[in-house]
C-alpha cells in the first residue's frame, strides 16, 4: 500500500510539499505543454488560442462565441479579440444564430479547415509523445481523475 500523500498537498499544512500539490503539478504540465506546442504552432503561423478555437470548431460548428470561450477556457472579452483577429485572417466567419439572433456564432472557413489540418499534423506527434507509456486503463483513469478534480471545485 502506498503512502497517503493527500495531507502533504494541503497548502494549509506545515507539512505541505509542492510535489504533492495536484494544482502545481497540473500547472507545471500545462505550462510545459504550452511552451512545446507553441513552437510548433508558430511554424504554421498560428498561436495557442487560435489553435484552441480551431480544434473546438473542428469537433462541432457553428458554435456561439460564448460556448467557444467556455470550452477554450478563455474569458469572453479576450475571446472577442481572438475572433476578430481570426476573422481578419480568414480562418473563421461570424453570423447571427438562426435560433437566436442576439447570439453570434462562429464557423471555420475553408482556409480555417486547412489551418486546422496543419495544426493537427503539428500537434499529433507531441500528443503521441505525451501519452507514451500510458496504458489505455491509465489514460482513462487520468481523464476520470481530472474530471473529478474539476467537479469537486463546484
VOTI-263465 format. One record per atom (N, C-alpha, C): residue number from 1; residue in three letters; atom name; x, y, z. Coordinates in nm, 2 decimals. Example, Ala and Ser with C-alpha at 12.3 -4.5 7.8 and 13.67 -1.06 7.14 Angstrom:
BEGIN
[node 1; Ala; N; [1.32; -0.57; 0.78]] [node 1; Ala; CA; [1.23; -0.45; 0.78]] [node 1; Ala; C; [1.32; -0.33; 0.78]] [node 2; Ser; N; [1.28; -0.22; 0.71]] [node 2; Ser; CA; [1.37; -0.11; 0.71]] [node 2; Ser; C; [1.29; 0.00; 0.79]] 
! end
This chain:
BEGIN
[node 1; Unk; N; [0.08; -0.12; 0.00]] [node 1; Unk; CA; [0.00; 0.00; 0.00]] [node 1; Unk; C; [0.09; 0.12; 0.00]] [node 2; Unk; N; [0.05; 0.23; -0.08]] [node 2; Unk; CA; [0.13; 0.35; -0.09]] [node 2; Unk; C; [0.10; 0.44; 0.02]] [node 3; Unk; N; [0.19; 0.53; 0.05]] [node 3; Unk; CA; [0.17; 0.64; 0.15]] [node 3; Unk; C; [0.06; 0.73; 0.10]] [node 4; Unk; N; [-0.02; 0.78; 0.20]] [node 4; Unk; CA; [-0.12; 0.88; 0.17]] [node 4; Unk; C; [-0.06; 1.02; 0.16]] [node 5; Unk; N; [-0.05; 1.07; 0.04]] [node 5; Unk; CA; [0.01; 1.20; 0.02]] [node 5; Unk; C; [-0.08; 1.32; 0.03]] [node 6; Unk; N; [-0.21; 1.29; 0.05]] [node 6; Unk; CA; [-0.31; 1.40; 0.05]] [node 6; Unk; C; [-0.28; 1.50; 0.15]] [node 7; Unk; N; [-0.24; 1.47; 0.28]] [node 7; Unk; CA; [-0.21; 1.57; 0.38]] [node 7; Unk; C; [-0.10; 1.66; 0.33]] [node 8; Unk; N; [0.00; 1.61; 0.26]] [node 8; Unk; CA; [0.11; 1.69; 0.22]] [node 8; Unk; C; [0.08; 1.79; 0.11]] [node 9; Unk; N; [-0.03; 1.77; 0.04]] [node 9; Unk; CA; [-0.08; 1.86; -0.07]] [node 9; Unk; C; [-0.17; 1.97; -0.02]] [node 10; Unk; N; [-0.20; 1.97; 0.11]] [node 10; Unk; CA; [-0.28; 2.07; 0.17]] [node 10; Unk; C; [-0.20; 2.20; 0.20]] [node 11; Unk; N; [-0.23; 2.31; 0.13]] [node 11; Unk; CA; [-0.15; 2.43; 0.14]] [node 11; Unk; C; [-0.15; 2.49; 0.28]] [node 12; Unk; N; [-0.25; 2.45; 0.36]] [node 12; Unk; CA; [-0.26; 2.50; 0.50]] [node 12; Unk; C; [-0.18; 2.42; 0.60]] [node 13; Unk; N; [-0.12; 2.32; 0.55]] [node 13; Unk; CA; [-0.04; 2.23; 0.64]] [node 13; Unk; C; [0.11; 2.27; 0.65]] [node 14; Unk; N; [0.16; 2.26; 0.77]] [node 14; Unk; CA; [0.30; 2.29; 0.79]] [node 14; Unk; C; [0.39; 2.18; 0.72]] [node 15; Unk; N; [0.33; 2.07; 0.69]] [node 15; Unk; CA; [0.40; 1.96; 0.62]] [node 15; Unk; C; [0.38; 1.97; 0.46]] [node 16; Unk; N; [0.33; 2.08; 0.41]] [node 16; Unk; CA; [0.30; 2.10; 0.27]] [node 16; Unk; C; [0.42; 2.07; 0.19]] [node 17; Unk; N; [0.40; 2.00; 0.08]] [node 17; Unk; CA; [0.51; 1.97; -0.02]] [node 17; Unk; C; [0.45; 2.00; -0.16]] [node 18; Unk; N; [0.53; 2.08; -0.23]] [node 18; Unk; CA; [0.49; 2.12; -0.37]] [node 18; Unk; C; [0.46; 2.00; -0.45]] [node 19; Unk; N; [0.54; 1.89; -0.44]] [node 19; Unk; CA; [0.53; 1.77; -0.52]] [node 19; Unk; C; [0.41; 1.69; -0.49]] [node 20; Unk; N; [0.34; 1.73; -0.39]] [node 20; Unk; CA; [0.21; 1.66; -0.35]] [node 20; Unk; C; [0.09; 1.74; -0.38]] [node 21; Unk; N; [0.11; 1.86; -0.43]] [node 21; Unk; CA; [0.00; 1.96; -0.46]] [node 21; Unk; C; [-0.04; 1.94; -0.61]] [node 22; Unk; N; [-0.16; 1.88; -0.63]] [node 22; Unk; CA; [-0.20; 1.85; -0.77]] [node 22; Unk; C; [-0.21; 1.97; -0.86]] [node 23; Unk; N; [-0.25; 2.09; -0.81]] [node 23; Unk; CA; [-0.26; 2.20; -0.90]] [node 23; Unk; C; [-0.13; 2.26; -0.94]] [node 24; Unk; N; [-0.03; 2.25; -0.86]] [node 24; Unk; CA; [0.11; 2.28; -0.90]] [node 24; Unk; C; [0.15; 2.19; -1.02]] [node 25; Unk; N; [0.13; 2.06; -1.00]] [node 25; Unk; CA; [0.17; 1.96; -1.10]] [node 25; Unk; C; [0.09; 1.98; -1.23]] [node 26; Unk; N; [-0.04; 2.01; -1.22]] [node 26; Unk; CA; [-0.12; 2.04; -1.34]] [node 26; Unk; C; [-0.07; 2.16; -1.41]] [node 27; Unk; N; [-0.05; 2.27; -1.34]] [node 27; Unk; CA; [0.00; 2.39; -1.40]] [node 27; Unk; C; [0.14; 2.37; -1.46]] [node 28; Unk; N; [0.23; 2.30; -1.39]] [node 28; Unk; CA; [0.36; 2.27; -1.45]] [node 28; Unk; C; [0.35; 2.19; -1.58]] [node 29; Unk; N; [0.26; 2.09; -1.58]] [node 29; Unk; CA; [0.25; 2.01; -1.71]] [node 29; Unk; C; [0.19; 2.10; -1.82]] [node 30; Unk; N; [0.08; 2.18; -1.78]] [node 30; Unk; CA; [0.02; 2.26; -1.88]] [node 30; Unk; C; [0.11; 2.37; -1.94]] [node 31; Unk; N; [0.19; 2.43; -1.85]] [node 31; Unk; CA; [0.29; 2.53; -1.89]] [node 31; Unk; C; [0.39; 2.47; -1.98]] [node 32; Unk; N; [0.44; 2.36; -1.95]] [node 32; Unk; CA; [0.55; 2.29; -2.03]] [node 32; Unk; C; [0.49; 2.25; -2.17]] [node 33; Unk; N; [0.37; 2.20; -2.17]] [node 33; Unk; CA; [0.30; 2.16; -2.29]] [node 33; Unk; C; [0.28; 2.29; -2.38]] [node 34; Unk; N; [0.24; 2.40; -2.32]] [node 34; Unk; CA; [0.22; 2.52; -2.40]] [node 34; Unk; C; [0.34; 2.57; -2.46]] [node 35; Unk; N; [0.45; 2.56; -2.39]] [node 35; Unk; CA; [0.58; 2.61; -2.44]] [node 35; Unk; C; [0.62; 2.52; -2.56]] [node 36; Unk; N; [0.61; 2.39; -2.55]] [node 36; Unk; CA; [0.64; 2.30; -2.66]] [node 36; Unk; C; [0.55; 2.31; -2.78]] [node 37; Unk; N; [0.42; 2.32; -2.75]] [node 37; Unk; CA; [0.33; 2.32; -2.86]] [node 37; Unk; C; [0.33; 2.46; -2.93]] [node 38; Unk; N; [0.36; 2.57; -2.86]] [node 38; Unk; CA; [0.36; 2.70; -2.92]] [node 38; Unk; C; [0.47; 2.71; -3.03]] [node 39; Unk; N; [0.58; 2.64; -3.01]] [node 39; Unk; CA; [0.68; 2.65; -3.10]] [node 39; Unk; C; [0.64; 2.58; -3.24]] [node 40; Unk; N; [0.57; 2.47; -3.23]] [node 40; Unk; CA; [0.52; 2.40; -3.35]] [node 40; Unk; C; [0.41; 2.48; -3.42]] [node 41; Unk; N; [0.32; 2.54; -3.34]] [node 41; Unk; CA; [0.21; 2.62; -3.40]] [node 41; Unk; C; [0.27; 2.75; -3.47]] [node 42; Unk; N; [0.37; 2.81; -3.41]] [node 42; Unk; CA; [0.43; 2.93; -3.46]] [node 42; Unk; C; [0.48; 2.90; -3.60]] [node 43; Unk; N; [0.53; 2.78; -3.62]] [node 43; Unk; CA; [0.58; 2.74; -3.75]] [node 43; Unk; C; [0.47; 2.73; -3.86]] [node 44; Unk; N; [0.35; 2.72; -3.83]] [node 44; Unk; CA; [0.24; 2.73; -3.93]] [node 44; Unk; C; [0.16; 2.86; -3.92]] [node 45; Unk; N; [0.21; 2.95; -3.84]] [node 45; Unk; CA; [0.15; 3.09; -3.84]] [node 45; Unk; C; [0.03; 3.11; -3.75]] [node 46; Unk; N; [0.02; 3.02; -3.65]] [node 46; Unk; CA; [-0.09; 3.05; -3.55]] [node 46; Unk; C; [-0.04; 3.04; -3.41]] [node 47; Unk; N; [-0.12; 3.08; -3.31]] [node 47; Unk; CA; [-0.09; 3.08; -3.17]] [node 47; Unk; C; [-0.18; 2.98; -3.10]] [node 48; Unk; N; [-0.16; 2.96; -2.97]] [node 48; Unk; CA; [-0.24; 2.86; -2.90]] [node 48; Unk; C; [-0.39; 2.90; -2.89]] [node 49; Unk; N; [-0.43; 3.02; -2.86]] [node 49; Unk; CA; [-0.57; 3.05; -2.86]] [node 49; Unk; C; [-0.64; 3.02; -3.00]] [node 50; Unk; N; [-0.57; 3.05; -3.11]] [node 50; Unk; CA; [-0.63; 3.02; -3.24]] [node 50; Unk; C; [-0.64; 2.87; -3.26]] [node 51; Unk; N; [-0.54; 2.80; -3.22]] [node 51; Unk; CA; [-0.54; 2.65; -3.23]] [node 51; Unk; C; [-0.66; 2.60; -3.14]] [node 52; Unk; N; [-0.68; 2.65; -3.02]] [node 52; Unk; CA; [-0.79; 2.60; -2.94]] [node 52; Unk; C; [-0.92; 2.62; -3.01]] [node 53; Unk; N; [-0.94; 2.74; -3.06]] [node 53; Unk; CA; [-1.07; 2.77; -3.13]] [node 53; Unk; C; [-1.09; 2.68; -3.25]] [node 54; Unk; N; [-0.99; 2.66; -3.33]] [node 54; Unk; CA; [-1.00; 2.57; -3.45]] [node 54; Unk; C; [-1.03; 2.43; -3.40]] [node 55; Unk; N; [-0.97; 2.38; -3.30]] [node 55; Unk; CA; [-0.99; 2.24; -3.25]] [node 55; Unk; C; [-1.13; 2.23; -3.20]] [node 56; Unk; N; [-1.18; 2.33; -3.13]] [node 56; Unk; CA; [-1.32; 2.32; -3.08]] [node 56; Unk; C; [-1.42; 2.32; -3.20]] [node 57; Unk; N; [-1.40; 2.41; -3.29]] [node 57; Unk; CA; [-1.49; 2.42; -3.41]] [node 57; Unk; C; [-1.47; 2.29; -3.50]] [node 58; Unk; N; [-1.36; 2.23; -3.49]] [node 58; Unk; CA; [-1.34; 2.10; -3.57]] [node 58; Unk; C; [-1.42; 1.99; -3.51]] [node 59; Unk; N; [-1.46; 2.00; -3.39]] [node 59; Unk; CA; [-1.54; 1.90; -3.32]] [node 59; Unk; C; [-1.69; 1.93; -3.35]] [node 60; Unk; N; [-1.73; 2.05; -3.35]] [node 60; Unk; CA; [-1.87; 2.09; -3.38]] [node 60; Unk; C; [-1.88; 2.24; -3.41]] [node 61; Unk; N; [-1.95; 2.27; -3.52]] [node 61; Unk; CA; [-1.97; 2.40; -3.56]] [node 61; Unk; C; [-2.11; 2.42; -3.63]] [node 62; Unk; N; [-2.17; 2.53; -3.63]] [node 62; Unk; CA; [-2.12; 2.66; -3.57]] [node 62; Unk; C; [-2.15; 2.65; -3.42]] [node 63; Unk; N; [-2.08; 2.74; -3.35]] [node 63; Unk; CA; [-2.09; 2.75; -3.21]] [node 63; Unk; C; [-2.10; 2.90; -3.17]] [node 64; Unk; N; [-2.18; 2.92; -3.06]] [node 64; Unk; CA; [-2.18; 3.06; -3.01]] [node 64; Unk; C; [-2.04; 3.10; -2.96]] [node 65; Unk; N; [-2.01; 3.22; -2.97]] [node 65; Unk; CA; [-1.88; 3.27; -2.92]] [node 65; Unk; C; [-1.86; 3.24; -2.77]] [node 66; Unk; N; [-1.97; 3.26; -2.70]] [node 66; Unk; CA; [-1.96; 3.22; -2.55]] [node 66; Unk; C; [-1.93; 3.08; -2.53]] [node 67; Unk; N; [-1.99; 2.99; -2.61]] [node 67; Unk; CA; [-1.96; 2.84; -2.59]] [node 67; Unk; C; [-1.82; 2.81; -2.62]] [node 68; Unk; N; [-1.76; 2.88; -2.72]] [node 68; Unk; CA; [-1.62; 2.85; -2.76]] [node 68; Unk; C; [-1.53; 2.91; -2.65]] [node 69; Unk; N; [-1.56; 3.02; -2.60]] [node 69; Unk; CA; [-1.48; 3.08; -2.49]] [node 69; Unk; C; [-1.48; 2.99; -2.37]] [node 70; Unk; N; [-1.60; 2.94; -2.33]] [node 70; Unk; CA; [-1.60; 2.85; -2.22]] [node 70; Unk; C; [-1.52; 2.72; -2.24]] [node 71; Unk; N; [-1.54; 2.66; -2.36]] [node 71; Unk; CA; [-1.46; 2.54; -2.39]] [node 71; Unk; C; [-1.31; 2.56; -2.40]] [node 72; Unk; N; [-1.27; 2.68; -2.45]] [node 72; Unk; CA; [-1.13; 2.71; -2.47]] [node 72; Unk; C; [-1.07; 2.76; -2.34]] [node 73; Unk; N; [-1.15; 2.78; -2.23]] [node 73; Unk; CA; [-1.11; 2.84; -2.11]] [node 73; Unk; C; [-1.04; 2.97; -2.13]] [node 74; Unk; N; [-1.12; 3.06; -2.20]] [node 74; Unk; CA; [-1.07; 3.20; -2.23]] [node 74; Unk; C; [-1.19; 3.29; -2.20]] [node 75; Unk; N; [-1.16; 3.40; -2.13]] [node 75; Unk; CA; [-1.27; 3.49; -2.09]] [node 75; Unk; C; [-1.33; 3.55; -2.22]] [node 76; Unk; N; [-1.45; 3.59; -2.21]] [node 76; Unk; CA; [-1.53; 3.64; -2.32]] [node 76; Unk; C; [-1.47; 3.76; -2.39]] [node 77; Unk; N; [-1.42; 3.86; -2.31]] [node 77; Unk; CA; [-1.36; 3.98; -2.38]] [node 77; Unk; C; [-1.23; 3.94; -2.46]] [node 78; Unk; N; [-1.15; 3.85; -2.41]] [node 78; Unk; CA; [-1.04; 3.80; -2.48]] [node 78; Unk; C; [-1.08; 3.72; -2.60]] [node 79; Unk; N; [-1.18; 3.64; -2.59]] [node 79; Unk; CA; [-1.23; 3.56; -2.70]] [node 79; Unk; C; [-1.28; 3.65; -2.81]] [node 80; Unk; N; [-1.34; 3.77; -2.78]] [node 80; Unk; CA; [-1.39; 3.86; -2.88]] [node 80; Unk; C; [-1.27; 3.91; -2.96]] [node 81; Unk; N; [-1.16; 3.94; -2.90]] [node 81; Unk; CA; [-1.04; 3.99; -2.97]] [node 81; Unk; C; [-0.98; 3.88; -3.06]] [node 82; Unk; N; [-0.99; 3.75; -3.01]] [node 82; Unk; CA; [-0.94; 3.64; -3.08]] [node 82; Unk; C; [-1.02; 3.62; -3.21]] [node 83; Unk; N; [-1.15; 3.63; -3.19]] [node 83; Unk; CA; [-1.25; 3.61; -3.30]] [node 83; Unk; C; [-1.22; 3.72; -3.41]] [node 84; Unk; N; [-1.21; 3.84; -3.36]] [node 84; Unk; CA; [-1.18; 3.95; -3.46]] [node 84; Unk; C; [-1.05; 3.92; -3.54]] [node 85; Unk; N; [-0.95; 3.88; -3.47]] [node 85; Unk; CA; [-0.82; 3.85; -3.53]] [node 85; Unk; C; [-0.83; 3.73; -3.63]] [node 86; Unk; N; [-0.90; 3.63; -3.59]] [node 86; Unk; CA; [-0.92; 3.51; -3.67]] [node 86; Unk; C; [-1.01; 3.54; -3.79]] [node 87; Unk; N; [-1.10; 3.63; -3.78]] [node 87; Unk; CA; [-1.19; 3.67; -3.89]] [node 87; Unk; C; [-1.11; 3.75; -3.99]] [node 88; Unk; N; [-1.03; 3.84; -3.94]] [node 88; Unk; CA; [-0.94; 3.92; -4.03]] [node 88; Unk; C; [-0.84; 3.83; -4.11]] [node 89; Unk; N; [-0.80; 3.72; -4.04]] [node 89; Unk; CA; [-0.70; 3.63; -4.10]] [node 89; Unk; C; [-0.77; 3.53; -4.20]] [node 90; Unk; N; [-0.91; 3.53; -4.20]] [node 90; Unk; CA; [-0.98; 3.45; -4.29]] [node 90; Unk; C; [-1.00; 3.30; -4.25]] [node 91; Unk; N; [-0.98; 3.28; -4.12]] [node 91; Unk; CA; [-0.99; 3.15; -4.06]] [node 91; Unk; C; [-1.13; 3.11; -4.02]] [node 92; Unk; N; [-1.21; 3.21; -3.98]] [node 92; Unk; CA; [-1.34; 3.19; -3.93]] [node 92; Unk; C; [-1.43; 3.30; -3.98]] [node 93; Unk; N; [-1.56; 3.27; -3.97]] [node 93; Unk; CA; [-1.66; 3.38; -4.01]] [node 93; Unk; C; [-1.77; 3.38; -3.90]] [node 94; Unk; N; [-1.83; 3.49; -3.88]] [node 94; Unk; CA; [-1.93; 3.51; -3.78]] [node 94; Unk; C; [-2.07; 3.53; -3.85]] [node 95; Unk; N; [-2.17; 3.49; -3.78]] [node 95; Unk; CA; [-2.31; 3.52; -3.82]] [node 95; Unk; C; [-2.40; 3.51; -3.70]] [node 96; Unk; N; [-2.52; 3.58; -3.71]] [node 96; Unk; CA; [-2.62; 3.56; -3.60]] [node 96; Unk; C; [-2.67; 3.42; -3.60]] [node 97; Unk; N; [-2.70; 3.37; -3.48]] [node 97; Unk; CA; [-2.76; 3.24; -3.47]] [node 97; Unk; C; [-2.90; 3.23; -3.54]] [node 98; Unk; N; [-2.93; 3.12; -3.60]] [node 98; Unk; CA; [-3.06; 3.11; -3.67]] [node 98; Unk; C; [-3.17; 3.10; -3.56]] [node 99; Unk; N; [-3.14; 3.04; -3.45]] [node 99; Unk; CA; [-3.24; 3.02; -3.34]] [node 99; Unk; C; [-3.25; 3.14; -3.25]] [node 100; Unk; N; [-3.15; 3.23; -3.24]] [node 100; Unk; CA; [-3.15; 3.34; -3.15]] [node 100; Unk; C; [-3.06; 3.45; -3.21]] [node 101; Unk; N; [-3.12; 3.55; -3.28]] [node 101; Unk; CA; [-3.04; 3.65; -3.35]] [node 101; Unk; C; [-2.95; 3.73; -3.26]] [node 102; Unk; N; [-2.97; 3.73; -3.13]] [node 102; Unk; CA; [-2.89; 3.80; -3.03]] [node 102; Unk; C; [-2.75; 3.73; -3.01]] [node 103; Unk; N; [-2.74; 3.61; -3.05]] [node 103; Unk; CA; [-2.62; 3.53; -3.03]] [node 103; Unk; C; [-2.54; 3.52; -3.16]] [node 104; Unk; N; [-2.41; 3.55; -3.15]] [node 104; Unk; CA; [-2.32; 3.54; -3.26]] [node 104; Unk; C; [-2.25; 3.41; -3.26]] [node 105; Unk; N; [-2.26; 3.34; -3.37]] [node 105; Unk; CA; [-2.20; 3.21; -3.39]] [node 105; Unk; C; [-2.08; 3.22; -3.48]] [node 106; Unk; N; [-1.98; 3.13; -3.46]] [node 106; Unk; CA; [-1.87; 3.13; -3.55]] [node 106; Unk; C; [-1.85; 2.99; -3.61]] [node 107; Unk; N; [-1.80; 2.99; -3.73]] [node 107; Unk; CA; [-1.77; 2.87; -3.80]] [node 107; Unk; C; [-1.64; 2.89; -3.88]] [node 108; Unk; N; [-1.57; 2.78; -3.91]] [node 108; Unk; CA; [-1.45; 2.78; -3.99]] [node 108; Unk; C; [-1.48; 2.81; -4.13]] [node 109; Unk; N; [-1.38; 2.88; -4.20]] [node 109; Unk; CA; [-1.38; 2.90; -4.34]] [node 109; Unk; C; [-1.30; 2.78; -4.40]] [node 110; Unk; N; [-1.30; 2.78; -4.53]] [node 110; Unk; CA; [-1.22; 2.67; -4.60]] [node 110; Unk; C; [-1.07; 2.69; -4.56]] [node 111; Unk; N; [-1.03; 2.81; -4.55]] [node 111; Unk; CA; [-0.89; 2.84; -4.50]] [node 111; Unk; C; [-0.87; 2.79; -4.36]] [node 112; Unk; N; [-0.97; 2.81; -4.28]] [node 112; Unk; CA; [-0.96; 2.77; -4.14]] [node 112; Unk; C; [-0.95; 2.61; -4.13]] [node 113; Unk; N; [-1.02; 2.54; -4.21]] [node 113; Unk; CA; [-1.01; 2.40; -4.22]] [node 113; Unk; C; [-0.87; 2.35; -4.26]] [node 114; Unk; N; [-0.82; 2.42; -4.36]] [node 114; Unk; CA; [-0.68; 2.39; -4.40]] [node 114; Unk; C; [-0.58; 2.41; -4.28]] [node 115; Unk; N; [-0.60; 2.52; -4.21]] [node 115; Unk; CA; [-0.51; 2.55; -4.10]] [node 115; Unk; C; [-0.53; 2.45; -3.99]] [node 116; Unk; N; [-0.65; 2.41; -3.96]] [node 116; Unk; CA; [-0.68; 2.30; -3.86]] [node 116; Unk; C; [-0.61; 2.18; -3.90]] [node 117; Unk; N; [-0.61; 2.14; -4.03]] [node 117; Unk; CA; [-0.54; 2.02; -4.07]] [node 117; Unk; C; [-0.39; 2.03; -4.05]] [node 118; Unk; N; [-0.33; 2.15; -4.08]] [node 118; Unk; CA; [-0.19; 2.17; -4.05]] [node 118; Unk; C; [-0.16; 2.16; -3.90]] [node 119; Unk; N; [-0.25; 2.22; -3.82]] [node 119; Unk; CA; [-0.23; 2.22; -3.67]] [node 119; Unk; C; [-0.24; 2.07; -3.62]] [node 120; Unk; N; [-0.33; 1.99; -3.67]] [node 120; Unk; CA; [-0.34; 1.85; -3.63]] [node 120; Unk; C; [-0.21; 1.78; -3.66]] [node 121; Unk; N; [-0.15; 1.81; -3.78]] [node 121; Unk; CA; [-0.02; 1.74; -3.82]] [node 121; Unk; C; [0.09; 1.78; -3.72]] [node 122; Unk; N; [0.09; 1.91; -3.68]] [node 122; Unk; CA; [0.20; 1.96; -3.59]] [node 122; Unk; C; [0.18; 1.90; -3.45]] [node 123; Unk; N; [0.05; 1.90; -3.40]] [node 123; Unk; CA; [0.03; 1.86; -3.26]] [node 123; Unk; C; [0.02; 1.71; -3.24]] [node 124; Unk; N; [-0.01; 1.63; -3.34]] [node 124; Unk; CA; [-0.03; 1.49; -3.32]] [node 124; Unk; C; [0.10; 1.42; -3.27]] [node 125; Unk; N; [0.21; 1.45; -3.32]] [node 125; Unk; CA; [0.33; 1.38; -3.27]] [node 125; Unk; C; [0.36; 1.41; -3.12]] [node 126; Unk; N; [0.33; 1.54; -3.08]] [node 126; Unk; CA; [0.35; 1.57; -2.94]] [node 126; Unk; C; [0.25; 1.50; -2.85]] [node 127; Unk; N; [0.13; 1.48; -2.90]] [node 127; Unk; CA; [0.03; 1.41; -2.82]] [node 127; Unk; C; [0.08; 1.26; -2.80]] [node 128; Unk; N; [0.13; 1.20; -2.91]] [node 128; Unk; CA; [0.18; 1.06; -2.90]] [node 128; Unk; C; [0.29; 1.05; -2.81]] [node 129; Unk; N; [0.38; 1.15; -2.81]] [node 129; Unk; CA; [0.49; 1.16; -2.71]] [node 129; Unk; C; [0.45; 1.17; -2.57]] [node 130; Unk; N; [0.35; 1.25; -2.55]] [node 130; Unk; CA; [0.30; 1.27; -2.41]] [node 130; Unk; C; [0.23; 1.15; -2.35]] [node 131; Unk; N; [0.16; 1.08; -2.43]] [node 131; Unk; CA; [0.08; 0.96; -2.38]] [node 131; Unk; C; [0.17; 0.83; -2.38]] [node 132; Unk; N; [0.29; 0.84; -2.44]] [node 132; Unk; CA; [0.37; 0.72; -2.44]] [node 132; Unk; C; [0.39; 0.66; -2.30]] [node 133; Unk; N; [0.37; 0.53; -2.29]] [node 133; Unk; CA; [0.39; 0.47; -2.16]] [node 133; Unk; C; [0.26; 0.46; -2.08]] [node 134; Unk; N; [0.16; 0.53; -2.12]] [node 134; Unk; CA; [0.03; 0.52; -2.05]] [node 134; Unk; C; [-0.05; 0.40; -2.12]] [node 135; Unk; N; [-0.10; 0.31; -2.04]] [node 135; Unk; CA; [-0.19; 0.21; -2.09]] [node 135; Unk; C; [-0.33; 0.28; -2.11]] [node 136; Unk; N; [-0.41; 0.20; -2.18]] [node 136; Unk; CA; [-0.55; 0.25; -2.20]] [node 136; Unk; C; [-0.62; 0.28; -2.07]] [node 137; Unk; N; [-0.59; 0.19; -1.97]] [node 137; Unk; CA; [-0.65; 0.20; -1.84]] [node 137; Unk; C; [-0.60; 0.32; -1.77]] [node 138; Unk; N; [-0.46; 0.34; -1.77]] [node 138; Unk; CA; [-0.40; 0.46; -1.71]] [node 138; Unk; C; [-0.46; 0.59; -1.77]] [node 139; Unk; N; [-0.48; 0.59; -1.90]] [node 139; Unk; CA; [-0.53; 0.71; -1.97]] [node 139; Unk; C; [-0.67; 0.74; -1.93]] [node 140; Unk; N; [-0.75; 0.64; -1.93]] [node 140; Unk; CA; [-0.89; 0.65; -1.89]] [node 140; Unk; C; [-0.90; 0.70; -1.74]] [node 141; Unk; N; [-0.82; 0.64; -1.66]] [node 141; Unk; CA; [-0.82; 0.68; -1.51]] [node 141; Unk; C; [-0.78; 0.82; -1.50]] [node 142; Unk; N; [-0.67; 0.87; -1.57]] [node 142; Unk; CA; [-0.63; 1.00; -1.56]] [node 142; Unk; C; [-0.74; 1.10; -1.60]] [node 143; Unk; N; [-0.81; 1.07; -1.71]] [node 143; Unk; CA; [-0.92; 1.16; -1.75]] [node 143; Unk; C; [-1.03; 1.16; -1.65]] [node 144; Unk; N; [-1.06; 1.04; -1.59]] [node 144; Unk; CA; [-1.16; 1.04; -1.48]] [node 144; Unk; C; [-1.12; 1.12; -1.36]] [node 145; Unk; N; [-0.99; 1.11; -1.32]] [node 145; Unk; CA; [-0.94; 1.18; -1.20]] [node 145; Unk; C; [-0.94; 1.33; -1.23]] [node 146; Unk; N; [-0.90; 1.37; -1.35]] [node 146; Unk; CA; [-0.90; 1.52; -1.38]] [node 146; Unk; C; [-1.05; 1.57; -1.38]] [node 147; Unk; N; [-1.14; 1.49; -1.43]] [node 147; Unk; CA; [-1.28; 1.53; -1.43]] [node 147; Unk; C; [-1.33; 1.54; -1.28]] [node 148; Unk; N; [-1.29; 1.45; -1.20]] [node 148; Unk; CA; [-1.33; 1.45; -1.06]] [node 148; Unk; C; [-1.28; 1.58; -0.99]] [node 149; Unk; N; [-1.15; 1.61; -1.01]] [node 149; Unk; CA; [-1.09; 1.73; -0.95]] [node 149; Unk; C; [-1.17; 1.85; -1.00]] [node 150; Unk; N; [-1.21; 1.86; -1.12]] [node 150; Unk; CA; [-1.28; 1.97; -1.18]] [node 150; Unk; C; [-1.42; 1.98; -1.11]] [node 151; Unk; N; [-1.49; 1.86; -1.10]] [node 151; Unk; CA; [-1.62; 1.86; -1.05]] [node 151; Unk; C; [-1.62; 1.90; -0.90]] [node 152; Unk; N; [-1.52; 1.86; -0.83]] [node 152; Unk; CA; [-1.51; 1.90; -0.69]] [node 152; Unk; C; [-1.49; 2.05; -0.66]] [node 153; Unk; N; [-1.46; 2.12; -0.76]] [node 153; Unk; CA; [-1.45; 2.27; -0.75]] [node 153; Unk; C; [-1.58; 2.34; -0.75]] [node 154; Unk; N; [-1.69; 2.27; -0.78]] [node 154; Unk; CA; [-1.82; 2.32; -0.78]] [node 154; Unk; C; [-1.87; 2.33; -0.64]] 
! end
